[in-house]
Amino acid sequence: MSSALKVLIVEDSEEDAQLILRFIQQYQKQIEVLRVENEVEMFKALDDGNWNLIVSDYNLPTFSGLQALEVLKKSGQDIPLILVSGTIGEDVATGALKAGATDYVLKSNLSRLPNVIERAINEAKSHQILRRIQHNLNQSKKMEAVGRFAGGLAHDVNNILTAITLYAEMAIKQLDAGNTEVVRSNIESILKSKKIAANIIGQVLQFSRQKNETNVHPIDVTTALVTFEPILKRLLSDKINLTIETPEVPLMVMANQTQLEQIFLNLTMNARDAITNQEGLVTIKLERIQLEEVPANLFILVKPGSYITIKVNDNGRGMDEGVVAQIFEPYFTTKEPDKGTGLGLSLVYGILHQLKGSVSVESIFGKGTTFTIYLPACI
C-alpha cells in the first residue's frame, strides 16, 4: 500500500477545503491533511511537517496564494504548490506560474485537480532525483576544493597561533619581572586560544560531515562576548579599533560557547579583512529586540518574537549586491587564494540554522558593512 500523501491546504473556508479534499482523494485515497489560514500558521506547518503537496486558495481575507508562495520560498523547501481560485485571469495566472506556482485550477473546474496533482508529484520526484545528482556533484566539487581549503584553513588557524605567540612572549617578559599574576593570566589566555583553534577545526569537520548535532543550553551572549573580547583584539591589527557595546542586563539564548565564539570570530575576521589602507573601526553591539514583523532581508526565515541581536559593523570596503547574495555559499570568497577558505560565513550560516536564528547584511560599496545576527531569546 502506498504511503499517505501529506497535503497542506491554505484555505479560510472549511467547506471549500473539504471540496478540494474530495478531488484530491480522486488522485489518492490515503491522505494526511492540515488546513491553515494565514502566514503564521503556514510557517509553523512547514516547520513541523514534511509535506508532499500544498494547495492554496488564491485569495484569502488576510493572506493570498502569492504570499503563500513567498513563505514556501523562504522556508527553503521544494514542495509543489497548486493555486485554486474562483476567478483568475490569464495574466494573473501567468504571473503566478512565473512566481513559482506549480499550476492553477479554477474552483469551477476542480475536476482537473487530480491530473494536475499527478503531474506535480511526478515533477517533484524528478526534482528529488536531480537534487541527489546535484548533491553528489557538489560533494565532488568539495573534494576538488581541498587544496584551496587547506591553504585558507592554515591562514585562519595561523591567526590563533599568532595570538598564542603574543601571549607567550608577554608571559616570558612578566616572568622575568616576577609578576606572577600577569603570567598566570597570559597562560590562561594561551590555553583559551588553543581551545579556540580546536573549535575551529571541529566546526570545519562538522561542516564537511554535514552534521547538525549540538549541545545547547541557556547562555548569556554578553558574558560570552566579554570573555572572548581579548582574543578578538589580539587578532585585529593595531590600526583597527574594536568597540564592544552591551546592555547591563543578561541576554540569554539557547546555544553553546563554541557556537557563539565561532560567530564572533568569523564576523570579526571578515570585518578585519574588509578594512584596507585606513584607520579601521569594528563595532560589535548586542541588544534585545522584539520582532513584530519579520524583516524581508533575512537570509533565513524566522518567526516574530523576542530576539538577541549581534551587530558587527565595519568601515571597510563594503560589498555590492552581487557579492552580498553569495557570501554565505560554501567556498565563495573574494579573498586571494591563500587568504581564506570561503567557509567562515557559511559556518556562521550553518550555526544559525541549528539555533533557529537568522542574519541580515547591509553593505555600501566603499563605505562598510553591517551583519546583524538574530538569535531567539530564551529568557
C-alpha positions as MATLAB code, in Angstrom:
seq = 'MSSALKVLIVEDSEEDAQLILRFIQQYQKQIEVLRVENEVEMFKALDDGNWNLIVSDYNLPTFSGLQALEVLKKSGQDIPLILVSGTIGEDVATGALKAGATDYVLKSNLSRLPNVIERAINEAKSHQILRRIQHNLNQSKKMEAVGRFAGGLAHDVNNILTAITLYAEMAIKQLDAGNTEVVRSNIESILKSKKIAANIIGQVLQFSRQKNETNVHPIDVTTALVTFEPILKRLLSDKINLTIETPEVPLMVMANQTQLEQIFLNLTMNARDAITNQEGLVTIKLERIQLEEVPANLFILVKPGSYITIKVNDNGRGMDEGVVAQIFEPYFTTKEPDKGTGLGLSLVYGILHQLKGSVSVESIFGKGTTFTIYLPACI';
ca = [
       0.000    0.000    0.000;
       1.311    3.444   -0.874;
       2.143    5.789    1.975;
      -0.207    8.635    2.817;
       0.018   11.794    0.717;
       0.690   14.703    3.099;
      -1.269   17.732    1.909;
      -1.212   21.248    3.338;
      -4.324   23.230    2.350;
      -4.201   27.030    2.614;
      -7.868   27.964    2.768;
     -10.081   30.045    5.085;
     -13.275   28.163    4.231;
     -13.719   24.706    5.760;
     -16.408   23.949    3.176;
     -14.099   24.808    0.250;
     -11.283   22.831    1.862;
     -13.488   19.737    2.081;
     -14.477   20.147   -1.572;
     -10.817   20.387   -2.604;
     -10.016   17.360   -0.444;
     -12.634   15.229   -2.232;
     -10.961   15.904   -5.581;
      -7.508   15.256   -4.128;
      -8.763   11.839   -2.981;
      -9.550   11.018   -6.593;
      -5.779   11.038   -7.065;
      -5.002    9.164   -3.837;
      -7.346    7.927   -1.121;
      -4.830    7.747    1.737;
      -4.193   11.352    2.763;
      -2.942   13.285    5.768;
      -4.207   16.838    5.582;
      -3.880   20.076    7.539;
      -5.708   23.326    6.825;
      -4.093   26.708    7.599;
      -5.405   30.227    7.027;
      -2.519   32.669    7.445;
       1.237   33.209    7.251;
       1.971   32.282   10.872;
       0.035   29.008   10.662;
       1.647   28.127    7.342;
       5.121   28.861    8.645;
       4.530   26.612   11.674;
       3.126   23.842    9.480;
       6.161   23.960    7.177;
       8.457   23.949   10.195;
       6.725   20.959   11.800;
       5.736   18.791    8.839;
       7.149   17.000    5.813;
       4.590   17.855    3.122;
       4.214   16.348   -0.347;
       1.803   18.948   -1.716;
       0.388   22.399   -0.975;
      -2.959   23.551   -2.354;
      -3.665   27.228   -1.724;
      -6.632   29.472   -2.378;
      -5.511   32.453   -4.446;
      -7.485   34.987   -2.395;
      -7.899   34.898    1.383;
      -9.138   37.677    3.702;
      -5.692   38.330    5.256;
      -3.456   36.151    3.088;
      -3.006   35.190   -0.548;
      -1.670   32.438   -2.726;
       1.258   34.610   -3.809;
       2.117   35.280   -0.176;
       1.941   31.539    0.450;
       4.487   31.124   -2.353;
       6.814   33.613   -0.638;
       6.535   31.763    2.681;
       7.340   28.494    0.893;
      10.385   30.050   -0.812;
      11.724   31.476    2.440;
      11.345   28.091    4.128;
      13.801   26.667    1.605;
      11.569   23.656    0.930;
      10.837   22.401   -2.560;
       7.147   21.427   -2.422;
       4.731   21.672   -5.359;
       2.140   24.397   -4.748;
      -1.098   24.473   -6.720;
      -3.247   27.595   -6.679;
      -7.044   27.344   -6.627;
      -9.183   30.363   -7.498;
     -12.803   31.265   -8.101;
     -11.811   33.689  -10.850;
      -8.302   34.206  -12.131;
      -7.353   35.902  -15.379;
      -4.760   34.612  -17.809;
      -2.327   37.419  -16.962;
      -2.631   36.747  -13.238;
      -2.249   33.002  -13.762;
       0.879   33.507  -15.889;
       2.326   35.785  -13.223;
       1.637   33.196  -10.538;
       3.412   30.482  -12.538;
       6.400   32.782  -13.053;
       6.426   33.434   -9.297;
       6.855   29.712   -8.674;
       3.403   28.134   -8.550;
       3.333   24.623   -9.998;
      -0.092   25.102  -11.589;
      -3.501   26.668  -11.024;
      -7.049   25.299  -11.091;
     -10.356   27.171  -11.192;
     -12.863   26.238   -8.499;
     -15.419   25.852  -11.262;
     -13.246   23.176  -12.855;
     -11.848   21.200   -9.889;
     -12.158   18.004  -11.939;
      -8.735   18.994  -13.362;
      -7.173   18.782   -9.904;
      -6.318   15.022   -9.811;
      -4.432   15.228  -13.141;
      -2.667   18.424  -12.077;
      -1.626   16.761   -8.803;
      -0.301   13.693  -10.605;
       1.873   15.835  -12.872;
       3.067   17.950   -9.920;
       4.018   14.900   -7.817;
       5.873   13.284  -10.742;
       7.781   16.512  -11.358;
       8.640   16.713   -7.665;
      10.046   13.173   -7.771;
      12.149   14.121  -10.801;
      13.431   17.177   -8.929;
      14.424   14.953   -5.997;
      16.485   12.758   -8.320;
      18.126   15.828   -9.833;
      18.896   17.184   -6.357;
      20.595   13.925   -5.403;
      22.673   14.111   -8.562;
      23.488   17.754   -7.791;
      24.405   16.820   -4.224;
      26.849   14.203   -5.475;
      28.295   16.751   -7.895;
      28.673   19.271   -5.077;
      30.476   16.685   -2.975;
      32.839   16.126   -5.897;
      33.450   19.865   -6.128;
      34.233   19.918   -2.426;
      36.940   17.333   -2.996;
      38.382   19.453   -5.785;
      38.448   22.413   -3.411;
      40.508   20.615   -0.741;
      43.730   22.252   -1.917;
      42.288   25.777   -1.681;
      40.628   24.908    1.580;
      43.838   23.705    3.207;
      45.638   26.945    2.415;
      42.819   29.073    3.761;
      42.428   26.939    6.872;
      46.123   27.337    7.590;
      45.627   31.100    7.391;
      42.688   31.051    9.816;
      44.463   28.834   12.351;
      47.601   30.953   11.992;
      45.611   33.896   13.371;
      45.075   31.912   16.577;
      48.724   30.826   16.682;
      49.745   34.483   16.386;
      47.692   35.267   19.480;
      49.269   32.326   21.323;
      52.748   33.590   20.409;
      51.965   37.111   21.636;
      50.631   35.841   24.956;
      53.679   33.574   25.374;
      56.079   36.468   24.714;
      54.222   38.637   27.209;
      54.328   35.821   29.782;
      58.081   35.494   29.420;
      58.595   39.230   29.931;
      56.370   39.289   33.002;
      58.033   36.149   34.363;
      61.397   37.922   34.251;
      59.791   40.836   36.094;
      58.373   38.497   38.729;
      54.746   39.438   38.000;
      53.173   36.022   38.544;
      49.544   37.188   38.307;
      50.053   38.603   34.808;
      51.945   35.436   33.838;
      49.032   33.325   35.052;
      46.590   35.478   33.037;
      48.690   35.124   29.875;
      48.971   31.360   30.293;
      45.203   31.130   30.712;
      44.806   33.138   27.501;
      47.179   30.755   25.708;
      45.080   27.783   26.803;
      41.889   29.538   25.678;
      43.433   30.351   22.282;
      44.381   26.704   21.885;
      40.767   25.755   22.643;
      39.516   28.234   20.020;
      41.813   26.684   17.388;
      40.449   23.247   18.255;
      36.913   24.601   17.983;
      37.644   25.979   14.501;
      38.810   22.553   13.354;
      35.769   20.958   14.994;
      33.386   23.298   13.188;
      35.096   22.617    9.872;
      34.784   18.870   10.414;
      31.148   19.317   11.368;
      30.549   21.290    8.193;
      32.270   18.722    5.981;
      30.234   15.906    7.520;
      27.034   17.977    7.290;
      26.062   17.133   10.865;
      23.688   19.276   12.893;
      24.337   17.802   16.336;
      24.762   20.430   19.037;
      24.728   20.531   22.819;
      22.940   23.770   23.579;
      21.935   25.345   26.879;
      20.928   28.800   28.139;
      23.935   31.099   27.785;
      24.465   34.839   28.213;
      25.694   36.331   24.935;
      27.165   39.346   26.763;
      29.320   37.180   29.031;
      30.442   35.071   26.079;
      31.484   38.169   24.117;
      33.254   39.926   27.015;
      35.175   36.734   27.764;
      36.175   36.413   24.115;
      36.980   40.128   23.604;
      40.737   39.898   24.425;
      41.195   37.234   21.764;
      39.385   39.326   19.147;
      41.527   42.370   19.949;
      44.716   40.330   19.590;
      43.610   39.141   16.147;
      42.977   42.679   14.870;
      45.815   44.882   13.655;
      46.993   47.917   15.623;
      45.225   50.150   13.082;
      41.810   48.645   13.812;
      39.859   49.770   16.875;
      37.367   47.280   18.328;
      34.382   48.683   20.254;
      32.026   46.487   22.252;
      28.547   47.784   23.155;
      26.475   45.669   25.543;
      23.498   46.328   27.838;
      23.747   45.768   31.576;
      21.124   43.010   31.597;
      21.772   39.366   30.609;
      20.967   38.413   27.013;
      20.114   34.711   27.175;
      19.906   32.384   24.162;
      19.936   28.623   23.633;
      23.435   27.930   22.273;
      26.890   26.933   23.430;
      30.141   28.836   23.914;
      31.771   27.310   20.832;
      28.955   28.408   18.520;
      28.950   31.985   19.833;
      32.742   32.212   19.629;
      32.613   30.957   16.049;
      30.114   33.707   15.179;
      32.199   36.410   16.898;
      35.433   35.154   15.359;
      34.299   34.781   11.759;
      32.378   38.056   11.602;
      35.229   39.986   13.226;
      37.828   38.453   10.928;
      35.588   39.162    7.958;
      35.405   42.809    9.074;
      39.163   42.938    9.578;
      39.874   41.616    6.089;
      37.475   44.192    4.583;
      39.439   47.099    6.077;
      42.381   48.209    3.943;
      44.569   51.317    3.866;
      42.665   53.221    6.533;
      42.115   53.602   10.246;
      39.754   50.737   10.898;
      36.679   50.657   13.098;
      34.862   47.468   14.094;
      31.866   47.671   16.416;
      30.058   44.722   17.991;
      26.728   45.703   19.538;
      24.399   43.423   21.476;
      20.763   44.161   22.255;
      17.384   42.570   22.780;
      14.608   43.383   20.300;
      11.017   42.386   19.655;
      10.207   41.430   16.073;
       6.574   42.212   15.408;
       7.111   41.562   11.705;
       9.867   39.532   10.081;
      12.262   41.746    8.054;
      12.235   40.981    4.332;
      16.045   40.985    4.065;
      16.681   37.992    6.334;
      18.635   35.117    4.788;
      16.760   32.577    6.956;
      13.034   32.846    7.652;
      12.205   33.163   11.364;
       9.042   33.730   13.374;
       8.073   37.019   15.028;
       9.146   37.152   18.661;
      11.902   38.185   21.055;
      15.470   38.048   19.707;
      19.005   38.838   20.804;
      20.856   40.638   18.023;
      24.596   40.734   17.409;
      25.526   43.611   15.094;
      29.024   43.638   13.659;
      29.794   46.835   11.764;
      32.976   47.845    9.950;
      34.127   50.805    7.880;
      35.766   48.603    5.255;
      35.419   48.470    1.510;
      31.847   47.163    1.539;
      30.200   44.857   -0.991;
      27.927   45.180   -3.980;
      24.583   43.357   -4.195;
      26.022   40.514   -6.266;
      28.606   39.670   -3.603;
      26.108   40.001   -0.735;
      23.821   37.495   -2.468;
      26.595   34.845   -2.434;
      28.530   35.470    0.779;
      27.011   32.539    2.711;
      27.700   29.997   -0.048;
      30.380   27.427    0.869;
      33.795   28.185   -0.676;
      32.663   31.541   -2.055;
      35.278   34.169   -1.263;
      36.540   37.448   -2.695;
      39.891   36.997   -0.936;
      43.128   35.883   -2.532;
      43.596   32.097   -2.815;
      45.812   31.885    0.275;
      43.831   34.360    2.369;
      40.646   32.489    3.234;
      38.651   29.286    2.820;
      35.287   30.723    1.853;
      33.851   28.669    4.724;
      33.812   31.259    7.527;
      30.456   32.848    6.758;
      28.877   29.580    5.617;
      29.792   28.120    9.022;
      28.022   31.069   10.658;
      25.008   30.407    8.421;
      25.011   26.735    9.419;
      25.165   27.590   13.121;
      22.225   29.978   12.745;
      20.201   27.225   11.060;
      20.927   24.944   14.022;
      19.908   27.628   16.524;
      16.779   28.697   14.550;
      18.307   32.134   14.083;
      18.886   34.344   11.071;
      21.109   37.057    9.632;
      20.785   40.177    7.520;
      23.512   42.097    5.697;
      23.603   45.791    4.881;
      26.570   46.975    2.847;
      27.519   50.042    0.857;
      30.383   49.575   -1.555;
      33.276   51.739   -0.432;
      31.756   52.611    2.955;
      31.326   49.493    5.055;
      29.154   46.582    6.102;
      26.849   45.602    8.964;
      25.994   41.975    9.741;
      23.009   41.534   12.094;
      22.631   38.147   13.735;
      19.223   37.202   15.176;
      19.121   34.537   17.919;
      15.857   33.606   19.662;
      15.860   34.910   23.238;
      15.156   32.122   25.724;
      14.529   34.236   28.853;
];
